[in-house]
């Protein structure tokens, strides 16, 4: 923390970036830290390679996040948020990695500890929570706007405080955020209260695709490019649909298989991690656990990573082959995948 604070104070122009296909935590952490750094006079730019899901349009200054970077030469520091490795920022990863100081702020257990200095805590409920601690460490004031962004990150990454990463200190942070002006009802109303018709149609298709493994322990859900085109939706509209497959009785692991665009860099879902963006990958796979299986170990076997209960990877394998491989790995290595 001390080294990160020192590097921030010594930097003049700072690039902030979070992972492709951002979730609430990636967006909330990015905005919160960006707004704070601006408030102390730093020149910053907030970058994300993907479109911001419409559900987060209510967040302050969300329209200032750019998806285009012409050059990284002006920046003497980069802060990478909610990324298990730097490749998660997308096609600009190689250029961003050349910025003199790379600050890595993340809570994924599979984080590679890339960069100049790291604030990586797998026990943290969200990367936004780490931003909260960093701002406090710097003696900063948390405005209502900053607090709203942090709270959104925590709310979404804990599954509305339902996931096992919800700890006593999670509520302590949220209590402080409410003192800064956060209105939980308003945040929840925006995040969970409104869906486009296209997203509802996509959910219906996803539910119809559900298959259960022969042993009854895995559920598979598939989303294709055809489904997205027919419903007029985008990959970010699939955020959260895997939870329906996870809630099926007796299911230990839910698997969401998303077909990637042809000749397009790999895209990702909430909680996932990958070794890179490969244009010839066919699918992105998201894994969710019932809390008793460590799906990060399964994801790592395929070159991905993430959290114990939420992980992912990309693959070139065909759909049938992929389902068989995941089922076989879960069967043969179940004793290795039990969460501690």
N, C-alpha and C positions, 0 to 999 in steps of 0.2 A: 504493500500500500504506500509506504513512504517513498519508494522509488518512482512509483506511478505519479504521485502528487508532485514530486520534484520535476519529472519530465513534462508534466502538463504546464506547470508554471513557467518552465524554460522554453516552451514552444509558443510560436506566434500564429501559425496557420495549421489547423488540425483537421484532418479528414476523419469522419466517423462513418463506420459501415457495419451493417449486420447481414445476416444470411439471406440468400435467395428465397423466394416464396415465403416472405416473413410472416410470422405469427404475432400474436399480441405482445409477447415478451420482446421479440426482436425489434418491433416498432416502438414499444413503450420505452425500452432501455435507450434506444437510439435518440428518440425525441427528448427524453428527460435529460440525458447528459448533454445533448446539443444545446438545449435551451439554457442549461446552467452555464456552460462554457461561454455562450454569448453574453450572459448576464455579468460575467467577470471580465469582459472585454476581449475575448479570444475570437479570432477570425476562423470560422468553421464552415464546413460543408457536410451535410448529411446525405449519405449515399446508400441506395439499395438497388440491386440490379433488376428487381422484379416490380410489377405494379403493386401498389398497396391495396389490399382487399378493401372494398367499399365499406365494410362494417367498421373500419377504423377511421373513417373520414371525419368523425367527430373530434378526434384528438387535436389539440392546439398545434398549429404550424405544420400539420402533416403534409400540406401541399408544398412545403419547402424541401422535402426529401426528393433528391434527384436520382434518376436512373441512368444518367449520362455523365461520364467523366472524360473531358478532352485530354487532360494531362494531370499527372500527380506531382509534377515538378515544384509547384508552389508550396507543397506541404512539408513541414519538418517533423511532423508526427502523425501517426494514424492510430485510431482506437477502434479495435475490432470487437464487436459485441455479439455475444450469444453464438459464437462459432467454435465448433470443436477443432477445426483447423482452418487455415486462412483460405483454402480453396473454396470454402463455403460461401465466400462473398461473390463468387461467380467469375465471369470472364475477365474481370479486371484484377483478379487475385495476384497474378504475376507482377503486374506493374505496381500495385499497392504494396507488395512485399518489399519493394526497393526503397520505400520511404525510410529515412534514416532511423526513426524510432517507431517501433510497433508495440502498442499496448494491447494486451490480450485480456479481455474481461468476459468471463464465461462461467457456467455452472454445470457443464456436461462432464460426466465421469471419464469420458474417452478423450478429453481435450489433450492435444499433443504438446501443449506448453510451448507453442510457437511464439516468436516475437522477442522483443527486447526485455520486457517485464510482463508479469502475469498477475492477475487477480482472478484465480480459478478456485472455486469452492463448490464441489459437488453436493455439499450439504445445504447450499443456498436454495431457496424455493424457486428463484428466478434470477436471471441476469439483471433484471430491473432492481431487484433487492440489493445486488452488489453496487449498482449505481447509487442507490440510496445511501449506503454506507460510505461510498467514496465522496459524495457531496458533503456528508457530515464531517468526514475526515479533513476535508478542505475548508471547513468552517463556513460552508455556504448556506444561503437561505433557500429553502425549498418553497417555491411559490405554489399557488393552487394549480397552475398549468403543469408544472413539473411533477407535482404530487399525483395529478390525474394520470399522467403517462406511466409513472411507476406503478400505481395501483392497478392499471389496466394490464401491465405485464405480469404482475403477481396473480391477479384474478384469473387470467387465461391460462397461465402455466401451471396453476394448481388445480385446474378444472373446477373453478368456483369453490376452492378450498376442499375438494373431495379427494384429491390425490395424496399419496403417502408423503409427498414432499412438503405437505402442510405441517408446520411445526409451531410450537408456542411463540417463537420469535417472529413467525409470519404475521400473526395477529398483532404482535407488539408494533411491528413496522406499520401495519395498516391503521392502527390506532393513531400513530403519529401522523400519517398521511391525512387522516380525517381531520386532525387538528389544523392541518394546512389548508383545509377547504374541500377535500375530496367528497363527492356525493356518490356513495356506492350505488344507490338506486339508479342514478342517471347513467353511470358507466355500464351497469348491467343491462339497462334498457337499450342502450346502443349496441352493446356487444351481442346480446342474446335475443333482443326483442323484435328484430326486423330481418326478414329474408326476402330476397327477390323470388319471383315466380320461377325463374330458371333454376335457382338453387334448390327449390323444393322438388322440381322435376328431376334434377340430377340426383338428389337424395333418393327419390323413388327408384330410379334406375340402379343406383348403388345397392339398395336393399334387395332388389330382385336378383342381383348377381351373387348374393351370399351363398357360399357352399361350406359344408362342415366336413372336416377331415374324417377318415374312416374310424379313428379312435375317439372321435367326438370332442377332442380337446382344442382344436384349432378351427377358427372361422376365417374364410377367405372372402374378401370383397374386391371387385375389380372395377376400375374406371378406365374407359377408353377415350381416345381422341374423338371418336364418333359420338360418344355420349355428350362430350363437351360442346361439339358443334351443334348437335340436335337441340340442346337446351340453351344455347347461347351463353354458356358459362366459361369460366377460366379455371386453371388448376387451383388457384387460391380459394375458389368457391367450395372445394372439397375439404377444407379445413374442418375437422371435428366429426366428419361422417364415420370415421373408423370406430368411434365410441359406441355406435349402435351395434356393430359386430362384436365389440368387446363385452357388451352387457348381456349377451345371450347366455342362458343358464348352462353351467358346467364348462364354459369356454375358458381355457387357460391363456391362450394367445390369440389375438386378433391380428389379421394381416390385411393391409390395404395395398393392392397392386395397381399402380397408376401408369398407364402407357404414356411414354414421352413423345414429344413431337419428333418427326423425322429430322435428322441432321441438326438437332438443336441441343445446346448444352444441357446437361442433366439438371433437373429441377427437384426440389425437396419439399417435404412436409414438416409440420411441427415436431421438434424433438429429434430430428434426424441428423445424420452426420455422414460424410463421404470422404474418400481419398482424393476426389477431384471431379471435374466436370468433363465427362466423356461424351462426345457427340454421337457415338455409335451405341450408347446404352439404349436398351429398349424399354426398361421399366424402372420406376422408383418404387421401392417397397417400404412401407411403414409398418412397424411392429408395436403392438400394445399388449401389456401384460396385465393379468389380474392381480398383480402385486406379489405373487409367489414365485414367479419365473423372471430371471434376469435376461431380458431380451437383448440387452447390449452385447452379451456374449455371442448370441446368434448373429446379430448384425456385424460384429467384428469379424466373424468367420467369412463373411461375404465382402469384406473390405469397407464396411461402414462403421457405425457406432451410435452413441447417444446416451440415453439414461437407462437405468435398470428397468423402468416401466414403459419407456417410450424411446424407440430407436429406429434406425432405418439404413438403407443402402440402395445403390443403383446396380443394375445388372444387365448383361447382354443375353442372358438365358431366355429361352422361349417360355410361354405362359405355363404350359403343362409341366415342363421340366422344372420350372421354378417352384411350382406348388409341391411337386414331389420332393425336391431337395429340402425345402423348408420343413415339410412334414417328417422326412427321414432324420434330419438333424435334430428336430425337437424330440423325436422318439428315442434316438440313440444317445443323445447327450443331455437328457432331462435332468440327470443328477448333477451335471456340471452347470446347469442354468438356474438352479435354485438361488433366489436372492437371499443374501445374508441378512 
